[in-house]
């Protein structure tokens, strides 16, 4: 489901070349990409999402060869096949939590299908924030914002979920709760967690450690 082999990338001809380790993540498997600041975690995540293109190597996600796919097709693919839990929530502050979650449907179809509304309500209830559906994002605690981010990423039932530093701003109790929720809700999906957080490194048997070029 995720296949990375021989991937190299650089931001410009005068920039240092980044080399990433080879790894695979099978369909339905959960894994961790662990690395300190400066090891290329964000760059690798952008490569996996098709937002950047490597100089060389094999990059396949959800049976898609990202190196051979057009930008237009990648946009469609991201919207249907991927779920992304961002490090920062990036919610529209003028909309409620429920409106933010429904926004992709509204933009793509001009309306929100009844089935999506039912799924949205059920998701918020399972995540323990149904009572915050009509709140503005700025009114949520950090833990509630992260739960809402998980709901947004998983609402369309993606095949692959990428989570970028999902626990970095959370205390131990909320970090544990958020990871439990993320793993439960993504149980049938391929889940790749990208983090520097040593607290969660023992949650996964499949763990790839990223290292800086000079280490």
FILUM-382774 format. One line per 4 residues: number of its first residue (from 1); their letters; for each residue x, y negated, z negated of C-alpha. Coordinates in steps of 0.001 Angstrom, whole numbers. Last residue first. Layout:
<atoms>
NUM = a = X:Y:Z ~ ...
</atoms>
This chain:
<atoms>
215 = xxxx = 24537:-11787:-11361 ~ 25437:-14407:-8738 ~ 22534:-13671:-6378 ~ 19988:-13755:-9186
211 = xxxx = 18405:-10488:-10247 ~ 14934:-9058:-9724 ~ 13921:-6077:-11833 ~ 11458:-3590:-10352
207 = xxxx = 9093:-1841:-12767 ~ 6996:1232:-11964 ~ 6410:2827:-15367 ~ 4260:-115:-16346
203 = xxxx = 3214:-1592:-19704 ~ 6784:-1675:-21035 ~ 7641:-4970:-19324 ~ 4720:-6821:-20934
199 = xxxx = 6445:-8730:-23720 ~ 9511:-9428:-21549 ~ 7609:-12176:-19742 ~ 9595:-13156:-16616
195 = xxxx = 6637:-12269:-14418 ~ 5189:-10954:-11161 ~ 2365:-8447:-11679 ~ 1528:-6239:-8692
191 = xxxx = -1857:-4495:-8803 ~ -3157:-2044:-6183 ~ -6895:-1908:-6709 ~ -9200:577:-8450
187 = xxxx = -8333:-536:-11986 ~ -8200:-4233:-11091 ~ -10873:-5179:-13653 ~ -9320:-2998:-16339
183 = xxxx = -5740:-4044:-15643 ~ -6616:-7738:-15648 ~ -8738:-7467:-18792 ~ -6048:-5604:-20736
179 = xxxx = -3448:-8086:-19505 ~ -5595:-11034:-20604 ~ -6211:-9572:-24067 ~ -2535:-8787:-24675
175 = xxxx = -1479:-12268:-23593 ~ -4252:-13797:-25721 ~ -2965:-12083:-28859 ~ 713:-12721:-28142
171 = xxxx = 318:-16419:-27339 ~ -382:-17458:-23772 ~ 1341:-19818:-21332 ~ 3417:-17160:-19536
167 = xxxx = 744:-14448:-19599 ~ -441:-14279:-15963 ~ 3009:-15108:-14526 ~ 1850:-14666:-10915
163 = xxxx = -708:-11868:-10522 ~ -976:-10201:-7109 ~ -4035:-8053:-6436 ~ -4403:-5639:-3511
159 = xxxx = -7572:-4000:-2176 ~ -9728:-7017:-2977 ~ -13135:-6808:-4704 ~ -14478:-10241:-3648
155 = xxxx = -14703:-11383:-7293 ~ -11215:-10185:-8161 ~ -9161:-13364:-7771 ~ -11895:-15686:-9052
151 = xxxx = -12533:-13514:-12108 ~ -8821:-13379:-12892 ~ -8618:-17162:-12679 ~ -11617:-17433:-15020
147 = xxxx = -9800:-15220:-17507 ~ -6738:-17451:-17213 ~ -8828:-20545:-17819 ~ -10387:-18927:-20884
143 = xxxx = -6938:-18208:-22336 ~ -5797:-21790:-21734 ~ -8955:-23092:-23412 ~ -11742:-24316:-21177
139 = xxxx = -13153:-27855:-21082 ~ -10828:-28949:-18283 ~ -12316:-26226:-16065 ~ -15777:-27811:-16339
135 = xxxx = -18359:-25763:-18209 ~ -21413:-24211:-16544 ~ -20094:-20639:-16588 ~ -18615:-21019:-20080
131 = xxxx = -21169:-18789:-21847 ~ -20327:-16016:-19393 ~ -16731:-16168:-20647 ~ -16255:-12701:-22141
127 = xxxx = -14511:-11156:-19152 ~ -17304:-8637:-18677 ~ -19874:-11449:-18720 ~ -17928:-13557:-16236
123 = xxxx = -17730:-10573:-13886 ~ -21440:-9768:-14179 ~ -22390:-13358:-13415 ~ -20110:-13460:-10384
119 = xxxx = -21350:-10086:-9112 ~ -24945:-11300:-9306 ~ -24024:-14525:-7505 ~ -22152:-12560:-4843
115 = xxxx = -25178:-10330:-4243 ~ -27394:-13402:-3919 ~ -25185:-14683:-1111 ~ -23512:-18087:-1660
111 = xxxx = -24080:-20517:1190 ~ -22252:-22220:4044 ~ -20550:-18948:4930 ~ -16823:-19549:4515
107 = xxxx = -16877:-22705:2397 ~ -19728:-21601:150 ~ -18324:-18093:-197 ~ -14910:-19475:-1199
103 = xxxx = -16610:-21937:-3620 ~ -18521:-19357:-5678 ~ -15781:-19039:-8300 ~ -15394:-22798:-8499
99 = xxxx = -19156:-23259:-8798 ~ -19290:-20782:-11681 ~ -16484:-22590:-13519 ~ -18173:-25928:-12977
95 = xxxx = -17032:-28329:-10281 ~ -15377:-31751:-10630 ~ -12110:-30168:-11801 ~ -11590:-28108:-8668
91 = xxxx = -9586:-25207:-10087 ~ -5881:-24821:-9394 ~ -5495:-22213:-12192 ~ -1759:-22435:-12660
87 = xxxx = 238:-19193:-12606 ~ -2062:-18025:-9829 ~ -4065:-14813:-9924 ~ -4213:-13782:-6269
83 = xxxx = -6690:-11317:-4782 ~ -5917:-9998:-1331 ~ -7870:-8080:1336 ~ -10602:-10449:2523
79 = xxxx = -9298:-14002:2199 ~ -5669:-13014:2637 ~ -6498:-11083:5813 ~ -8357:-14005:7371
75 = xxxx = -5417:-16345:6778 ~ -2982:-13659:7961 ~ -4940:-13336:11209 ~ -4475:-17044:11905
71 = xxxx = -782:-16929:10992 ~ -236:-14072:13428 ~ 714:-10600:12191 ~ 3919:-8765:13161
67 = xxxx = 6001:-9645:10091 ~ 3051:-8968:7786 ~ 2700:-5370:8940 ~ -689:-4607:7372
63 = xxxx = -1532:-1318:5665 ~ -2545:-3162:2482 ~ 855:-4892:2351 ~ 3778:-4131:4638
59 = xxxx = 7093:-5999:4733 ~ 10012:-4338:6507 ~ 13254:-6266:6894 ~ 14658:-9424:8404
55 = xxxx = 14465:-13205:8261 ~ 11390:-12993:6057 ~ 8149:-14898:6707 ~ 6505:-17104:4096
51 = xxxx = 2828:-17420:3151 ~ 2222:-13769:4018 ~ 1089:-12921:497 ~ 4058:-10617:-91
47 = xxxx = 6418:-13323:1176 ~ 4869:-15883:-1171 ~ 5311:-13450:-4067 ~ 8932:-12892:-3073
43 = xxxx = 9569:-16638:-3063 ~ 7907:-17010:-6460 ~ 10043:-14254:-7966 ~ 13278:-15482:-6377
39 = xxxx = 15705:-14776:-9227 ~ 15954:-18406:-10313 ~ 13912:-18084:-13495 ~ 14217:-14607:-14975
35 = xxxx = 12921:-11473:-13320 ~ 10362:-8699:-13552 ~ 8233:-7379:-10701 ~ 5749:-5067:-12408
31 = xxxx = 3583:-2256:-11054 ~ 20:-933:-10954 ~ -875:1847:-8520 ~ -4220:2054:-6699
27 = xxxx = -2584:2484:-3303 ~ 1117:3152:-3785 ~ 3682:504:-4692 ~ 6977:683:-2859
23 = xxxx = 10329:-928:-3501 ~ 13475:-2249:-1847 ~ 15339:-4950:-3731 ~ 15308:-8531:-2431
19 = xxxx = 18159:-10423:-803 ~ 17993:-14222:-829 ~ 20268:-16077:1584 ~ 21750:-19323:352
15 = xxxx = 20515:-22509:2031 ~ 22374:-24170:4910 ~ 20286:-22491:7610 ~ 17100:-23259:5713
11 = xxxx = 14725:-21677:3196 ~ 16448:-18283:3288 ~ 14993:-14792:3321 ~ 16115:-11175:3375
7 = xxxx = 13935:-8082:3029 ~ 15636:-4723:3544 ~ 12565:-2743:2527 ~ 9309:-3808:876
3 = xxx = 6275:-1528:1122 ~ 2987:-2306:-646 ~ 0:0:0
</atoms>
